[in-house]
Amino acid sequence: MRVAGVNIPDGKKIQFALAYIYGVGPAVSSRILAAAKIDPDKRAKDLVPDEVNRIQSFIEKNFKVEGELRQTVRQDISRLKDIKAYRGIRHLRKLPVRGQRTKTNSRTVRGNVRKTAGSGKRKVELK
């Protein structure tokens, strides 16, 4: 089954299977199913084509998902970079944007840089 250009896994309950779509999480998924009047405990493979069409049309009308959402996020980030906002500068430098500490915990962002300090004493060269 394909919804919004994404293959939805057949064996999962539809409430959790819809979360495979970028921009649809558990809360949005339950809102979609309530609006389409579909039982959230139903498996994805058990859906009738009419139910799939109701889900698809509701998502298209009410939510930005997949490519459209990714494009919007990319535009927002580039706008922040262009106006030289603090968050835009953090994006440019590939550092954490949301206020996390960087002294210790941004290893994956900084490229796993490990700088260990010695004891502080220099070794005396042998004469």
CORUR-V839486 format. One record per helix or strand. SS is the DSSP state (A for helix, B for strand). FROM is the first residue (numbers start at 1). LEN is the number of residues. If there is no record, write none. Layout:
BEGIN
ss=SS from=FROM len=LEN
ss=SS from=FROM len=LEN
END
This chain:
BEGIN
ss=B from=2 len=2
ss=B from=6 len=2
ss=B from=13 len=1
ss=A from=14 len=7
ss=A from=26 len=11
ss=B from=43 len=1
ss=A from=44 len=3
ss=A from=49 len=14
ss=A from=66 len=17
ss=A from=86 len=7
ss=A from=107 len=4
END
